[in-house]
Amino acid sequence: MIDRPDREQLAALQRSVMTCWYSPFQLARSALDMTVSRLMGARGDFRLLEAIAGPQPPFDYAVRNGVMRDELWIDYVADTGDGFNPTYAIASLLARPVLSLGGRETRRGEVLIMGGDQVYPSATRQAYWTRLVEPYAAAALPKADVTEAPHLFAIPGNHDWYDGLMSFMRLFGQNRTLGAWKTSQSRSYFALKLPHGFWLLGVDIQLESDIDQPQIEYFCKLARHDMRDGDRVILCTAEPDWVKGAIYNPELQSNLAFFEKQIADARPGVEIVARIAGDLHHYRRHESVDGRQNIIAGGGGAFLHPTHGEPVSVVRSGAGTDQRPYTLRASFPSESESRRLAWRNLSFARHNLGFWPAAAFLYMLSSLTLPRPGPGAVGWVLVVVLVFIVFTDTYKTWYRRFAGSLHALAHLAAALGLAHLGGALLGVDVQDLPSMWSLLGVTLFVGATGAVVGSTIMGVYLLISLNVARRHGNEAFSALRIQDYKNFLRIHVHSEGLTLYPIGLRKVPRAWKVADDRKPGEPRFIPARGALAPELIEEPVTIPIAQQPRRTDQLTIDAAGAGPRECPAGERRSRPPAAGAAAGAGAPDL
């Protein structure tokens, strides 16, 4: 017999649907959130208060009960807390004690890393509770089902910063639980010491990709006093600067490169062998010739981002002379699947009912000015063209002006045509409307039809922009609110190295039911039809243990023998070659 509370809870959880980014209310709310958060971030950096509050030593997972550990399982998920369906589906997979994938058995992580943007669209206390805490706590891993609580660490993304990090730190920085996952951090950044000389560093880059000085000093001190030569670092950040720098501006990589340089100068023998980030809601892996990895795994629950947009077949990462090219090795979904999904923008009007009022308003105002040439019509045309030029996603001025003007003129022409059509149907001249009733009739007709026509033109524009010009990836796919193609990483540290298992969920259920015969360790809610079907996105990738011996008996001494390096450092120091997939063959340090 299924109890009523579970049914009621499931019904309440399912009311959390994917965010409609194109509704006028949400557009205004997002603009306000961004404005306020930037002002708060510029004038009141919460991370400075964290540094004053007290020390946060590294969390040691290399030793257990006084004995060196031989292995450790870690899960990584990012961009959670949007619609219930994808968020809960991924949480259900993360909670399973074992996942068998392609004949390989993987275990639930003793540590869960949340890599940024834990909730959408705004970082309110209520949003965290309904869109993240309840799906994970009530559905994924109830406390009674585990004997030893797994640990949870999180770094904030831009959406987490929208309230100045207050809600984020209330949840993740006060030793609370999320289901059975236990939080331990007291700052928005952290360091985990892993077995076999590996480290995982979670870095908070704030809204402007800025890394504060206390955070730099925290990690530099860690590198000087806790790390050893030959240790290998996995760097987790909220944004994939290697991709965003290639798409928009190389300056976007400067803060992460500066951070890496400080770590390298503080301990030259340490190697950053992997960077993991979310923010882009898909899976992508870039690899250097010596086996270092740049991985985007932002599939925790938010809408899907395309993988066929701006060209990123080769990107660059690293600090100073250590910067090297990384080649694209895998994408999920594939570029061909992503291109096919983009055609759904032809149904933009159906996917974005919330956009109808905005389109109707634009078309009604156009119908009041355009049919009667004069200064008012000219002024309105200039305003609309300027708005669409600003909306155009590109860093090329000529393209912005051309595409934005063309897009605006398409809407204006459609509005003028609908105005004449409305006049013809009502038997009036739109250039000289005889009465208030005829004016009202034409205006309402243009508004009603313009809501659909304007939305359709927007969808056509986004489709052409993405599939032809390779721009507007965010706008085109946020409009679609695709719940499928979710992913997370499962990381296994073992005696031969560190293995990354990219796990994908191609199809997310749209309906759930209460499991009436649930056993301990099983989720409370299960798909109403079928079952979750996780898969390996690609073959697991292994980063081997460093080949060179690691020193444990002293701090790093600079070239002059004057003592440990301080941060920020002075001149650039060379670093030893990385030992990735090709390290054994003596791959050069590019």
N, C-alpha and C positions, 0 to 999 in steps of 0.2 A: 504494500500500500504506500503510495507516494504522499508524503506529508505536504500540507498546504503551504507552509513557510518557504520550502524550496521552490515550489511553483511560483509563488509571489515574488521571490527574489529573482528568479530567472526572468520573469516578465519585466521587472524593474531594470535589470541589467540590459536587456535587449532594447530598451528605449534609448540607450547610448548608440546613436547611429553615426556614420561617417560625417565629418564636418562639411557643411555646404559653404565652400570658400567664396562663392560668387553671390551670396545673398547680400543685399545692401547693408543689413545690420552687421554681418560678419566682416565685410570690407571695412566699414567704419570702425568696428571694434579692433580689428587687426592694426589699422593705421594708428589708432589711439594707443594700443599696447606698445607698438614699436616706438612711438614718440616718447611716451612716458618712460619706458625702460631705458632708452638711450640717455635721457636726461638723468635718470637715477644712476645708471652705470657710470656716467661721466662725473657725477658729483658725490656719489656715495657708494663706493665699491665695497660690497659685503665681505669680500675676501680679506680686506685689511682688518676687519673685526675678527675674523676667524683666526688670523695670525696672532692677534693679541690675546685671544681666549686661552691659549695654551698649546703645548707641543702635541704633535701627532706622530708617534714613531711609525716606522714601516711595519706592516702586518706580515708576520713570518709564517708562511705555509711550507717552508722547506724542512721544518722540524715538527714532529708530533710526539708528544709525551717524552721529550728528550732524545728521540731517535730521528736520524735523517730519513726523510721520506723518499721513496723510490718513484712515486707517481702521484699525480694530482689531476683531477678533472675540473675544468672551468667552463662556464657558459657565458656567452656574450650576446646581448640583445640590445637593440637601439630603436628609437622612434616608435614607442609604444603608445598606449592610452588614447587612441582615437575611437574608432568604432568598436563595439563590443565583439563582433564576430571575429575579426582578425586578431585582436588583442587577446581574447580568451583562447583562441585556437593555438596561438604560439605559447601562451602560458601553460596550456595543457600538455604540450610537448615538452616544455622545459621541466615540468613537474614529474614526468614519468621516470621511474628509477632506471629504466634501460630503454634505449632505442636501438633497434636492429636496422641497419641501413646497408643495403647492398652486400649482405653477408658479413658485415662488420658490426660488432656489438659496442655501443657507446654507453657510458654511464652518466647519470645526472650530475651536474657540476656541484662540487662541495662549495664552490663560490659562483655567484651570479654577478656579472658586470652589466649594468645598464649604462649605455653609451651616449645618452643625451636625448633631449626632447621626450621626456617621460610622459608628457600629457599634451593634448591638443584640445582646443586652439589656444587657450590661455592658462597661465599657471595659477589658477585660483585654488583655494583649499577644497572647494566643492568638486572641481574638475579632477583633482588628484584622487579624491575619494571615489567618485563614481566611475571614472574612466581607467583607473589604474589599481587602486587598493582593492576595491571590491572584486573585480575579475580575478586578480591574483590570489587574494585571501580566501574568497568563498569558493572559487571554482578550481584553482590550480593545485594548491598544495596545502590542505588543512593541517594545522599544527598537530592534531592527534595522529596523523599518519606518518610521522617521522620520529625517530628516536634521537637523532642529533641534527639540530637545525643547520641547514646550509647558510652561508653568509652572503650578504648582499652589499655591493658597492655601486655607486652611481656618480657620473659626472654630468653637469648640467649642459643643456643646449640652449639655443636662443629662446625657445619658448619657455624653458624653465627660468630664464632670467627676466621674464616679462613683469614679475612682481618684485624684482630686486633680489631674488633667490630666497625669499622668506619661506614660502610654502615648501620649496625643495629641501631646505635645511631642517624644517620642522619634521619632515618625513624621514629623511635619510641621515640626519646629523644628530639624532637624539636617542640612539639605541632602541629604536622601535622595531616592530616586525611587520612584514608584508606577507601575510599567510604564515608559513613557517620560516621564511627567509628572514634572517636577523641582520640588522644594520649595525655597523661598528664605527664608521668614520665620523669625525668631528669637523672636517673641512670639506670643501667642494672638490678637492683633489686628494690623491692617495698614492701609496706605493705598496705593492705586494711582492714579497720575496718568495720565489717559487723554487722547487727542487732543481738541482743540476745547473745552478748558475744562471737561471732565468729570472727576470724581473718584469713585472707589469706595472707601468706608471699610468695613472689616470690624471690627465691634465685638463684644467678648466681654462678655456680660452676666452670666456666672457662673450659679450655681444660684438665687439669690434675686433675679434681675434686678438685680444690683448692678454698677455700673461703678466700678472703683477709681480713686482720685485720680491715680496715675501715668498711667493710661490717658487720663483727662480732660486732663491736662497735655500728654500726647503729641499728642493731636488738636488741642488749642487752639494749641499752638506751631506745628503744621502749618498751621492756618488763618491765623495771624498772619503767618507768614514765607514760606509756599509757595503759598498760594491767592491768587487775585486777585478783585477785585470782579466779580460776574457769573458766576463759576464755579458749576457745578451739581453737586450731590452725589447719588450713589446710596448709600444707607445699607443695609448688610447686617447683620442681627442674627439670633440663633438662634431668637427667638420673635416671633410677630406680636402685639406689645403692643396694637395697635389693635383686634384682635379679642378677645383675652383680657380687655382692659379693658372692652369692651362686654358681654362675657358674665358676668364675675365681679365685678370691682371696678375702678373707674377708677384706683385707686391703683397698679394694676399698670403703668400707663402712665407713672408719675412719673419713673422712672429714665431712660427713653428721652427723655422730654420735657426733663428736666434736661440730658441730654447735648446735645440739639439747641439748647437755650438757650445753653449755653456756647460752642458753635460759632458761633451767630449773634452773640453778643456779642464774640467774638474777631475775627470778620470779618463785619460786618453785611451786606455785599454778596453773600454766598454763599447759595445757595438749595438746600435739600434737596428735590429734585424726584421722588425715588422711594425707597421703602423695600421691601426684599426680605427675606423670611424663610421658614424652613421650620417645623419642629416639628409643624404640622398637615399630615397626609400627603395633601394634595390640592392642586388649583390654584384660587386665588380672586384676583380682581383688583377692587380698589376704586379709584375715581377721583374727584378733586375737580373742582369746576366749572372750575378753571383748568388742568386737565390733569395735576396731580401724581398719582403712582401709588403705591398700596400693594398689593404682590403677595405672595401665599403660593405658594411652589413647592416643596412638600415631598414630591415624588413620586419620590425616588431609589431606593427599594427596600423601604421598610418597609410595614406593612399600611396599607390605605386608611382614611382618616378620612371621615366623612359630610360632605356639604355642605348638608344640610337640617335640621341640628340647631337650636341656639340662633339666634334671629333676629339677623342682622348685616347687614341690608340697607343700613343707614347706620351708619358708625362715625366716630370723630373722631380726628384726629392733629394733632400740632404742640405747640409750647411756648408757654405763656402766652397772650397775645393773638393769637398766630399760629395757634392751634388752629382747625381747619376741618373741615367734614363731608366724608366720602368715601362715595360711593354704589357699591353692588355692581354690577359690569358683566358679570362672567363667572365661571362655576364649571365645574370638571371633576373628577368627573362632574357632570352637571346635577342639580338638586335632585330632579327626578322619578326619574332613574336611581338616585340615592342612596337615596331612599325605598323604591324597589323592592328594592334590595339588602338593606335592613334586614330584610326578611321572611325572610332566610336564618337569622335568629336562632331561628326555629321549629325549626331543625335544630341548635340549640346543642349538644345531646348528641353529635351525630355530629362536629361540628367541634372539640370540646374533650374528647377522651377523657381528657386529663390532669386534668380537673375531676371526673371520676367518683369518685376516692378521697375528695375533700373532701366531696362530696355524700353519699356512702355513710357517712362518719364522722358527719356531722351527723344523718342520719336514724337511724343505729343508736343514738346517744346519746339522741335524742328518743324512740325506741321503748322505751328502758329507764326513762324517767322519766314520760312523758305518760300512759300507761295507768293509772297509780296516782296519783290526785290527792293533793296534800300539799305541804309546804314545798319539797321537792325539785323537783316539777313546776313550781311557781310560780317558783322561782329560775331554773330552766332557761329558761322562757319569757321572763323578763326579760332574761337574758343574750343569747338569740338575737335578741330584738327590738332591744336596744341595738346589737348588731353590725350589723344590717341598717339601722338608722337612720344609723349612722356611714357605711356604704357608700353611702347615697343621695347622688346628685350634684345638689346644689342649694344656693343661698345663701339660700333662704327657709326659716325655721325650721318653719313650719306644714307645708310640703310635705315637708320631710325627715322629720318625725315621722309624718305620715299615710302617705306612700308607703313609708317604711321599715317601719312597723308592719304595713301591709297585706302587704308582700312577705314579712316574717317569718312572719306568721300563715298565709299560703298554704303555706309549707314545713312549718310545724308541723302544720297540718291534714292535709296529705298524709302526713306521717310517722305521725300517729296512725291515719289510715285504713289505711295499709299494715300497721301493727302488728295491727289488728283483722282485716284480710284474712289475714295470715299465721297468726294464731291460729285462724281459721275453717278454713283449709286443713289445719292440723295437728291440729284438733279439740281445742284447749285454750283456756282463758280467759286472755286476756292480762293481766287485772287480778290474777290469782292463778295464776301459772305453777307447775305441780306439781313440776317437776324442772329440773335444770340443762340437760338435753338439750332440753327444750321452750323454755327461755329462749334457748339458743344457736340453735335452729332459727328462732324468730321473729326474733331479732336479725339473723341472716345473711340471711333472706328480705327484711327491710326494707332492709338494706344493699345487696343486689343490685338490688332494684327501685328503691330510693331513688336510686341512682346515676343512673339514667335519668330518673326522674320529677323529681328535684331539678334536674338539668341542664336539663330541658325547661321547668320553671317559671322558672328563671333566664332562659332565652332569651325566654320570653313576657314576663317583666317588662321586659327590656331593649328588646324590640320596642315595647311599649306606651309605655315611658318616652321612647323616641326619636321615634317617629312621632306620638305624641299630645302628651306633655308637653314634647318637644324637649329632653330631658336625656339624660345617659349616652351621649353620642356616642362618647367614647373607649372606654368599656367594651363598648358594643354592637358596634363595628366591630373592636376588637382581638380579640374573640371569633371573628370571621369570618376573620381573617387573609387578606383579599383581596389577591391578588398583582397584579391588573389595575389599569388607570387610573393608570399612572405618568406622570411628567412631568419636564421640566427647561426651563430658559430658555436661549435663545441670544441674545446681545446684540451688536449691530453698532453701533459708533461710526463715524460717517462725516461728510462735509462738511456735511450738512444737520441733523445731530443724532444722537440715539441711539435705535435701533429695537430693541424687545423682541419676540422670536419665542417664544411659548409652545408648546412641543412636547409632545404627548401620545402615549402608547402605550396604546391601549384594551385590548389583549389581550396578555398575556405568555405565551410558550411554556412548557409544562410538561416538555418533553423536548428534549434537545440531542444533537448528534452532532459528531464531529470533521470539520472541513472537509478532505477529502483533496486538493483541488486549490486550496489557498489561495494567493492572490497577495499580494505585499507591500501592507500597508495594510488587508488584510481580516482579520476576526476569526478566531481559531483554532477556535472552536466556533460552530456555526450551528443554527438550529431544526431539529429532526428532521422536522418537517412544516411546509410553508409558509415564510413569511418574516416578519421584523419589519415592521410597517406603521405607522410614525410618521405623525402628522398635526398640522396646526396646530389648536390648541384654539380659537383665535379669530384674527381679523385682527391682524397685527402692530401694535404701538402705538409711535408715534414721539414722543420728547420733543425739541423743537427746540433749537438753540443759542440762548443768551441773546440777546435783541434789543439790550440796552444794551451800549455799549462796555465792555471790561474793562481796568481799570488795571493796569499792570505795573511802575510805577516807584517805588512807595512802599508802606510798610506802612499798615494801617488806623489812622487817628488818631481818638481819641475826640472827643466834642463839644467838650471844653474845649481840645483841642489838646495834651494832656499826654503823648501817646505811645501806643504800642500797648496794647491791652486785655490784662489778665492774667486767669487763671482760678483760682478762680471769679470771675465778673464781678459787678458791682454792679447798677445799675438795668437794666431791660429796655429794649432798643433796638428801634425799629421796623425792619421789613425791607421792601425793595421788592417789588412784586407779582411772583409767579411767572409765568413765560412758558411755560405748558403748551400744550395743544392749542388753548385759546382765548385765549392771551396776545396774539396779534396783534390781537384785537378789544378789548383793554383790559379783560380780566376783572378784577373787583375782588379785592383781597386780603382774603378773609373771615377 
